């Protein structure tokens, strides 16, 4: 097993709230900056020690949200800031990128994660080709150049369920479990959450009764393996960041590492089955860390769809008990560019609370277009 040489000094996140909910009035920097400030305060690291900030963001429509977050958080003007957009994978890719910056000697300490103020996302229009045309609004950009390889994500999830024979009942049973786990761990999760106007938990999770499930109409697919709304994670606002540092920097600052970054990987898969694109990333990250699936104490998957979680567990041979033990994206929400970072914070917090030193965990996420990312960490 390779010797770890990159410390994780701390982590923090906002609540995750559905679009139009209690975080709806916040800009990306209004949402991200308080999390960064709280992270530095919790770790005792001065702002002047931060060598860079890397932030994933998918819906900010350009600019440099990371720079806005850095300045609003009170980092020095000289602190470089990099915004990264790999859509759903952006928050976790930001952490992987930060690890690369440190490995290359470009920084000793980096704040990395993601932020998505979906409620405040700009309206999208295609510019008209000429004066006789009107701007054309759109909800999502293409994720593959061939439209035949760029399915609607709900349809892709329903197709995956049909091909694998995963029933609506099985999907909804996992959603019920995700909500129940999140509710059961709500009090414990307050330690990682930075409150916003008194909101100190993820408000979406709720008891899913059989009567409620029966009232849920199908979104797409057929009656046996079709997809209902409860089996998909809702659009959401949220932010999450971790603090990465060399072990030398941690010693110099007098901060004891709480976890170790063991390996990270980004990978691609078939655009037609985007939910499974996290699988090659997981396998690559495990290989780089020199471990196997059986060595993991916890596995944190941001499941955009319940069928995704069921397929990933089946394909990797995972015990469902270690998968998102405090609830996943189904019971929390999907703040696109921040979701991977939220999953990593969730993993770190669970290991820190419940696992012995040396325990290993993996956080992973897949994105539209057939991309995936994974990070392996160890409790220090």
LUMDO-244732 format. One record per residue (C-alpha): y, z, x. Coordinates in steps of 0.2 Angstrom, whole numbers, padded with zeros to 4 digits, always signed. Each point is the difference from the previous one (the first is absolute). Layout:
BEGIN
YZX/...
END
This chain:
BEGIN
+0000+0000+0000/+0017-0005+0008/+0011+0014+0005/+0015+0001-0012/+0017-0001+0008/+0012-0002-0015/+0006+0016-0010/+0005+0001-0018/+0013+0014+0000/+0002+0001-0019/+0002-0010-0016/+0010+0001-0017/+0001-0010-0015/+0010-0001-0017/-0008+0002-0017/-0007-0017-0006/+0007-0004-0017/-0003-0015-0011/+0014-0013-0001/+0014+0005-0012/-0005+0018+0002/+0008+0015+0009/+0004-0009+0016/+0007-0016-0008/+0018+0003+0006/-0004+0000+0019/+0003-0014+0012/-0013-0002+0014/+0011+0010+0012/+0004+0013-0013/-0019+0002-0002/-0005-0001+0018/+0013+0010+0009/-0003+0017-0008/-0019-0002+0005/+0005-0004+0018/+0012+0015+0001/-0013+0011-0007/-0013-0006+0012/+0011+0003+0015/+0004+0017-0007/-0018+0005-0003/-0005-0005+0018/+0015+0007+0009/+0004-0017+0008/+0018-0004+0003/+0006-0017-0007/+0006-0004+0018/-0018+0000+0006/-0006-0014-0012/-0002-0016+0010/-0002-0012-0015/-0003+0000-0019/-0012-0013-0008/+0000-0001-0019/-0011-0011-0011/+0009-0008-0015/-0005-0014-0012/+0013-0001-0013/+0016+0003+0008/+0004-0019+0001/+0005-0001+0018/+0013+0010+0010/-0007+0014+0011/-0005+0014-0011/-0007+0010+0015/+0017+0000+0008/+0008+0006-0016/-0013+0014-0001/+0003+0005+0018/+0019+0001-0001/-0001+0009-0017/-0012+0012+0008/+0012+0004+0013/-0009-0008+0015/+0012-0005+0014/+0009-0017-0001/-0010-0005+0015/-0017+0002-0008/-0009-0017-0003/-0007-0003-0017/-0013-0013-0005/-0004-0005-0018/-0017-0007-0003/-0006-0010-0015/-0019-0003-0002/+0002+0005-0019/-0013+0013-0005/-0005+0003+0019/+0017+0002+0006/+0001+0019+0001/-0017+0002+0009/+0005-0016+0011/+0016+0009+0005/-0010+0015+0007/-0012-0012+0009/+0016-0009+0007/+0008+0016+0005/-0016+0005+0010/+0001-0017+0009/+0018+0003+0004/-0005+0017+0008/-0015-0008+0009/+0012-0013+0007/+0011+0013+0007/+0015-0005-0011/+0001+0017-0008/-0007+0017+0002/+0003+0006-0018/+0001-0010-0015/+0002+0003-0019/-0010-0012-0010/-0005-0003-0018/+0006-0009-0015/+0012+0001-0014/+0001-0009-0017/+0014+0002-0013/-0009-0012-0012/+0011+0006-0015/+0015-0007+0010/-0008-0016+0007/+0012-0015-0001/-0003-0013-0013/-0009-0015+0008/+0006-0018-0003/-0005-0017+0009/+0016-0009+0005/+0002-0016-0010/-0003-0016+0009/+0016-0008-0006/+0015+0003-0011/-0009-0006-0016/-0013+0013+0001/+0001+0019-0004/-0007+0014+0011/-0018+0004-0004/-0005+0018-0002/-0017+0006+0007/-0009+0016+0001/-0011-0003+0016/+0000-0012+0014/-0015-0010+0005/-0012+0009+0011/-0011-0016+0005/+0007-0018+0002/-0014-0007-0011/+0003+0007-0018/-0019-0001-0003/-0002+0013+0013/+0014+0011-0006/-0007+0008-0016/+0010+0012-0011/-0005+0017+0006/-0006+0007-0017/-0011-0016-0002/-0007+0002+0017/-0005+0018-0004/-0008-0005-0016/-0009-0015+0009/-0006+0012+0013/-0007+0012-0013/-0009-0014-0009/-0008-0007+0016/-0006+0018+0006/-0005+0005-0018/+0012+0015+0000/+0003+0005-0018/+0016+0005-0008/-0008+0017-0003/-0004+0003+0018/+0018-0005+0005/+0007+0012-0012/-0011+0014+0005/+0007-0002+0018/+0018+0000-0007/-0004+0016-0010/-0007+0008+0016/+0016-0005+0010/+0011+0007-0013/-0010+0016-0001/-0001+0002+0019/+0019-0002+0001/+0003+0013-0014/-0012+0012+0008/+0009-0001+0017/+0018-0001-0006/+0005+0017+0006/-0008-0003+0017/+0009-0016+0002/+0018+0008-0002/-0001+0004+0019/+0001-0018+0005/+0013-0005-0013/+0019+0000+0002/+0007+0005-0017/+0013-0012-0008/+0010+0009-0014/-0013+0012-0003/-0014-0012-0001/-0013+0007+0012/-0016-0009-0005/-0006-0018-0006/+0003+0000-0018/-0012-0014-0005/-0016+0009+0000/-0006+0006-0017/-0016+0004-0009/-0008-0016-0006/-0010+0004-0016/-0013-0011-0007/+0012-0003-0015/+0013-0006+0012/-0012-0012+0009/-0005-0007-0017/+0018-0005-0004/+0002-0009+0016/+0000-0019-0003/-0007-0012+0013/+0013-0008+0012/-0012-0014+0005/-0019-0003+0002/-0014+0001-0013/-0005+0016-0010/-0014+0005+0012/+0009-0001+0017/+0018-0003-0006/+0014+0009+0007/+0011+0013-0010/+0017+0006+0005/-0007+0018+0005/-0011-0008+0013/+0015-0007+0010/+0013+0010+0009/+0017+0000-0007/+0016-0007+0008/+0009+0014+0008/+0014+0007+0012/-0004+0010+0015/+0002+0003+0019/-0011+0007+0014/+0002+0003+0018/-0009+0007+0015/+0006+0005+0017/-0010-0008+0015/+0002+0005+0018/-0008+0000+0017/-0008+0016+0005/+0012+0002+0014/+0015-0002-0012/-0008+0013-0011/-0003+0012+0014/+0018-0002+0006/+0007+0003-0017/-0011+0015-0003/-0008-0007-0015/-0019+0002-0003/-0008-0015-0007/-0008+0001-0017/-0010-0015+0001/-0005-0014+0012/+0002-0019-0003/-0017-0007+0005/+0001-0018-0004/+0008-0013-0012/-0004-0018-0006/+0007-0013-0010/-0011-0015-0006/-0001-0014-0012/-0013-0005-0013/-0002-0013-0014/+0016-0001-0010/-0010-0003-0016/-0007+0018+0002/+0015+0010+0006/-0007+0017-0005/-0014-0002+0013/+0011-0004+0015/+0000+0018+0005/-0018-0001+0005/+0002-0010+0016/+0015+0011+0005/-0011+0016-0003/-0014-0007+0010/+0011-0005+0014/+0010+0017+0001/-0017+0009+0000/-0006-0010+0014/+0016+0003+0010/-0002+0018-0003/-0018+0000+0006/-0007+0008-0016/-0009-0005-0015/+0002+0003-0019/-0011+0015+0001/+0012+0009+0012/+0014+0000-0013/+0004+0016-0009/+0012-0009-0012/+0004-0017-0005/+0017-0004-0008/+0001-0016-0010/+0015-0006-0009/-0009-0008-0014/+0011-0012-0009/-0015-0002-0012/-0015+0010-0005/-0011-0014+0004/+0006-0001+0017/-0005+0018+0004/-0017-0002-0007/-0003-0016+0010/+0006+0008+0016/-0010+0016-0002/-0016-0011-0003/+0003-0012+0014/+0004+0013+0013/-0013+0012-0007/+0012+0014-0003/-0003+0017-0009/+0012-0001-0014/+0004+0019+0003/+0010-0004+0016/+0010-0015-0008/+0017+0005-0004/-0005+0018-0004/+0017+0005-0007/+0002-0016-0010/+0005-0017+0005/+0012-0014-0006/-0008+0000-0017/+0006+0017-0004/+0016-0001+0010/+0008-0018+0000/+0003-0014+0011/+0017+0000+0010/-0005-0017+0008/+0008+0002+0018/-0003+0019+0000/-0018+0001-0007/-0009-0001+0017/+0011+0013+0007/-0002+0011-0015/-0019-0001+0002/+0001+0004+0019/+0011+0016-0004/-0013+0004-0014/-0014-0001+0013/+0009+0010+0013/+0004+0014-0012/-0017+0001-0007/-0008+0001+0018/+0013+0013+0005/-0004+0011-0015/-0018-0002-0002/-0008-0006+0016/-0005+0007+0017/+0008-0006+0017/-0007-0016+0005/-0004-0006-0018/+0003-0019-0002/+0008-0010-0014/+0005-0017-0005/+0014-0007-0011/-0001-0018-0006/+0009-0012-0011/-0002-0018-0005/+0014-0013-0005/+0003-0016-0009/-0004-0015+0010/-0016+0008+0007/+0006+0012+0013/-0005+0018+0004/+0005+0014+0011/-0009+0016+0006/+0004+0015+0011/-0012+0013+0007/+0007+0018+0003/-0008+0016+0006/+0005+0017-0004/+0007+0008+0016/
END
